[in-house]
């Protein structure tokens, strides 16, 4: 008895040590990328100036104002509000924002571990966390002032809260209430999450016939709380902009930039967007419109192109899909601003190696194997499938990019880790002449087939 307890304590200690090493690795890799590649006191990459400006305005007590100094809804509100809260303590300091991003990135790795342990085993969880720690896409976004890290963390948190209820058939009002709040916050971080705010109660209602009334009440509570969390934002937009903008005014122009004649005709734009924005067809009709009207007209122009060119859509969808799932990541780690005066050291090495290509060429085959190997557990894994499907469909509707794939990366690591454990255990059992193969769920002690 005492010996067994000592062995369990030893395994727990080794596991804790290994997890600590993974988390420290995640921290170090993200700090190195920030310091050696992005540099200090910079806001020059992609959407960073927007988020920085809005956060600075919030910190100054001027409200949600954009680059033009007027009220805006071009960006989903939660990340700028969180960044603005930080800026209220540190001043509009981009390095403080990047430190927050790094911390969120490390927490994502921890949440990947917790979710994989809940679904599979601690062995799978440790491998998944290790893959997430060095995932180039996640590392890249962990040093930039972007909304993805907060969105991914909240999404994983939502899954952790509701997963037990969805897989066990039991329903907790407390967990569903917490899930509703998280779903609302996640949607305010990125509107995509509203799909999951609807999916969770739908899955709960589609469960076993037992406790139907309880599941209905819990689902209603989930939806009501999610809507209550979201509601202040459209109310604010009505007051500030004169329109009921539910999430952002950025969707229309993104849709139109992704669905127009140039995206089909110009090879450099295929699967992506027309850049600069002023190069899109009929820009002169949009240039002088206010934010809300531009959003409305851009949506209309995008849908007009879709309706008038149905024969182009399959080919364009294929380009978007291929770009979204490409191995060539396009994320060579090179200085994104002039903060690094000429590539030196690690930055010089990074400019010549597409680390995403190396990483995904190894991991994605395991991910695909994991999808097959875990299919018998599909009921428990439906939320992971939903992340893959929803973000892939969004890429096909809008445009494919590695940044857009970032929310899928934690799911990729979990399936890849499950496949690696399955393959090793299958090999061991074949050598012993036993029937392969299972991934043991250490939380329950019950074998779960993943063949």
N, C-alpha and C positions, 0 to 999 in steps of 0.2 A: 504493500500500500504506500509506504513512505517512499519507496523507490520509484513507483509510478508517478507520485506527486512531484518528485524531484525532476524526473524526465520531462513532465509537462511544463514545469517551471523553466527548465533549461530551453525547451523549444520556444516557449513564450519570450524568453530573454533574447534568443537568437533572432526571432522574428522582429521584436521591437528594435533590436540593433540594426537589422537589415532595412527596416522601414525608415529608421532615422538616417541611415546612409543614403537612401533614395531621396529623401526630402532635402538633405544637405546638398546632394548632387543637383537637384532641381534648382535650389537657391543659387548655387555657385554658377551653374551654366547660364542662368538668367542675368545674374550680375555681370558676368563676363561679356555677354552679348550687349548689355546696356553700356558698359564702360568702354569696351573696345570697338564697338561698331556704331551704336547710336550716338554716343557722346552725351555731354552735359549741356543743360540750358538750351535745349532745342525744341522746336514745335513744327518742324517743316515737313513731316511725312503725311501724305494723304489727308485724312479727315482730322488730323490732330489740331490744326489751328481752330477749327470749329469748336471742338470739345473744350479746348483751353480757353477760348474767348468766352464761351457761355459760362463755364465754371468760374472764371474770373469775375464776370458780371454778377453771378449769384453771390460770390464771396464779398463783393463790394456792396451788396444790398440793393442792386439795381434790377434784380430779377433775371428771367431767362431771356437774355438778349444775345444776338449773334454778331457777326463781323461788322454789320452795318450799324450796330448800336440800337436796333429796334427789336421789339418782341418778336420771337420766332418760335416755330415748332418744327424746324428742319431736322432735328435730331430727337430720338427718343429720350425721355427726360431723366431716367434714373442715374445713369453714369455721370452726366454733367452735374447733377445735384450732389452725388457722392463726392465727386472731385471738387465741387465748390465748397462742400463742407470741410474738406481737407485744406483747401486754399484759405478758408477763413481762419485757420490756425497757423498756417505756414506762410501766408501770402501767396500770390499767383506764381508758385514755384514749380516749374515743370519737373524738376528732379524729385520733388516730393510726390508728384503724381506718378512718376515712373517707379518710385519705391513702392507705392501702393499697388501698382500693376504687378510688380515682382512678387509681392506678398500674395496677391490673388492667384498668381500663377502657381505658386507653391501649394496653396490651399486646393487648387484644382487637382494636383497630383494626389494629395491626401484623400480627396473625395472620390477619385478614381479607385483608389485602394479600398475605401469603405464600400463603394457600390459593388465592385468585383467580388469582395469577400462575402457580401450579402447574397449575391447571385451564384457564386461558384465556391471558391475556397480561398484560404489565405495565401496559398501558393500561387494561384492564378492572380490574386489581388496584388501580390508583390511584383510579379512580372509586369502586370499592366501598369502599375505605378512607375516602375522603372522605365518602361517605354514612354509613358507620358512625361517623365522627367526630362527626357532628351528629345522629345518630339519637336522637330524644327519649327513647325507652324505655331505650336503653343509657346515655344521659346521666343519666337519672333514677336508675337503679339504681347508678350509679357513685359516688353520694354517700351511699348508704344501707348500713347494716350488714346486708346480705342475701347469700345464698349464690349468687345467679345469676352474678355476674361470675366467680367462681372456677370454677363449673361450665362456663360458656361457654368460658373460656380453655382448660380441660383438654380439652373436647370438640373444639375446633378443633385443639389440639395432637395429640390422638389421630388425627384425620383426616390431619394433615400427616405423621405418622410412617408410617401404613400406606397412604396413598393410592397411592404409587408402586408398591407390591407389588400392590395390587388392580387397578390400571389397566394394568400392564405384563405381568402374568402371572408375573413373577419373584417369588420369596419369599426374604426375608432373615430368618434366625433372630434376628439382633440387633434388627431393626426390629420384628418380631412380639413379641419379649420386651419391648421398650420399650413397644409398644402395649398388651400385657397389663397391665403395671404402670399405665399411664395409664388404661386402662379401669377397673381396680379403684379407682383414686383418684377418677375421675370419678363412679363409682357411689356412692362414699362422700360426694361433694359433693352429689349429687342422685340418688336411686334410679332415676330415669328412664334414666340412662345404662347400666343393666344390659342394656337392650335392645340398645344398641350394642356392648356386650361380647359379646353373642351374634351380632350381625349381622356383625361383621368376620370372624370365622372362617367363618361360613356363606358369605359372599361369596367368601372365598378358596377354599373347597372347591367352589364352584359355577363356578370359572373353567375355563380350558382343561384338556384332558386331559393335558398335559405336566406333569411334575414332581408327579404326584399324591401320591406318598409324602412328598415334601418339604413339600407344602402341608398334608397331614394332620398331620405332626409339628409344623410351625410353628403350626398352629391349636390343636393340643393344648397346646403351650407357652404360647400366648396365653391360653387359658382357665385353665390351671393357675395362671399367675402372677396373673391377675385375681382368682381365688378366694383365693389366698394373701394378696393385699393386703386383700381384704374380710374375711377370716376373723377377725382379732382383734376386730373390732367385735361380731359376734354372740356371740363367746366372752365378751367383757366384759359384754354384756347378760345373759347367762346367770348370770354371777357376781354382777352388781349388782342385777338385777331378778328373777332366777329364771326367766327365759323366754328362748328363742332368738329374739330380735328381730333379723331380718336387717339392716334398715336403720333404720326409725323406727316409733314408735307414734303417728304423727300422721296416717297415711293414712286410718284408719277414720273419725275424726270429720270429716275433710275430705270424704270420700265421702258421709257421711250429711248434712252441712250442705248438700251440693250436690244430694242426691236425697231429697227429702221432699215432703210435700204443700204446705207453704208456698212452696217454690220454684216450684211450678206455679200456686198460687192468688194470690200477692201479686205484682203487676207489678214492684215495686221489686227483688224477689229473682230475677226470671227471668234465667236464664243465669248467675247468680252464686251466692252462698251466703246462708244465713240468718244475719243479724247482729242483735244479739249472739248468740253461740253458745247462751246459756241460753234463747233463744227457740225453738230447734228443738223439734218435737213430741217428747213423752215425755222431755224432758231430765231430769225427776225420777228416771227409771230409770238415768241415767248419772252424775248429779252426785256420788254418793258412792263410785263405783268407783275402784279404783286405776288407774294409767296403762295398764297392759297389758290389764286387763279392760275398761276403757272403750274402748280401741281395738278389741278383739274384738267387743264388743256393738254398737259404732257401725257396724262393717262389716256385722254381721248385720242391723241395722235398715235400713241403706241397701239391702242386697240384698233385704230383705223388701218394701220399697217398690217396687223395680224389678220383682220377680216379680208383685206384686199389681196393678200399674198399667201393663201393657204398652202400653195405648192412649195413655198420656201421653208415652211415651218419645220418639217421633219429634218431637213439638212441642218438648219440653224440649231435645232434642239440637240442634234448629234454633236455639233461643235461645242455647245455649252456643256453637255454631259462629259465629253472627252476632256475639256479643259478643267472641269471641276474635279475629275478623278485622275488627272494625269500624274505620272511619276515625276516628270520634269517639273519641279515645284515652282520654278521662277523666283525662289526666295534665296538667291545667293546672298550670303551674309556680308554685305558691303556697306560702307558708311552711307547713311541715308541723308546726311546733311554735310555742311562744311565744317562741322564740329571736329571731325577727325581730319587733320591736315595731311591728306595722302594716306593710302592704306599701308599700315605697318603691322608687323607681327601677326597676330591672329586675324586681324582684318584683312591683311594681304593674302593670307592662306584662304580665307573665306571667300574672297572674290574669285578664286580660281576653282572652287569646288561647290557644286550644288549639293549641299548636305541633305536637302529634301529628297533629291534623287536617290542618294545612297540609302537613306533611312527607309523611304517608302518602297523601294525595290525589294527590300528585305521583309518589311512588315506587312505590306498589303497582301502578298500571297498567303501569309499566315492568317490574316483577317478573313480572306475568302474561305480558307479551310475551316476557320472557326465558325463561320456562318453555317456551313454544312454540318460540322461535327456537333454543334449545339442545337440542331433543328428540333430534336425531340423535347427540348426545353422551351419551345417557342412561346408557349403561353406566359411563362415567367419573364421572357425577354422582349415582350411586345413593345415596351417603351424604348428599348434600344433600337429595335427595328424602326420605330416611328421617327427617331432622330435621323436615321439614315435616309429614310424615304422623304420626310418633309423637307430636309435641306437640299436633297438632290432635286426634288421637284421645283423648289424655289430657284435653284441654279438654272434649271431648264427654262423656267418662265422668265427669269431676269438674265443673269450671266454667271458663268462659271469662274470661280477664283479660289485660290487656296485660303484666302481670308474667309470667304463664305463657308469653306469646309471646316474651319476651326472647330465649330461645335460638334462635328462628327468625329474628330480626332480621339477624344476619350473613349468613344464607343469602339473605334477601330482598335485601340490598344487592348480593350477588354476581350474582344473576340480573338485577337491575335494571341493574347496570353493564354486563353482557354485552349486554343488550338495547339500551342506549344506544349502545354501540360498533357493534353490528350495524346499527342504524338509520342511523347516520352513514355507515358504509362502504357500505351499500346505496344511500343517496342519492347518494354520490359516484360509484358505479359506474353507476347509472342515468343520471346526467348525462353520463358518458363512453360510454354505450351498451353497457356491459359487463354481464355476468351477476352479480347480487348473490348472496350476500354471504358473507363469512367473517370470523371472528375469528382472527387469526394468533397462534399460540402461540409466543412469542418464545424460550421455553426450547428448543424443538425445531426451530423454523424451519419447521414444517409447517403448512399451512392446515387448519383444522378447520371444517367446515361447521356453521353454527348457524342455517340457514334453517328 
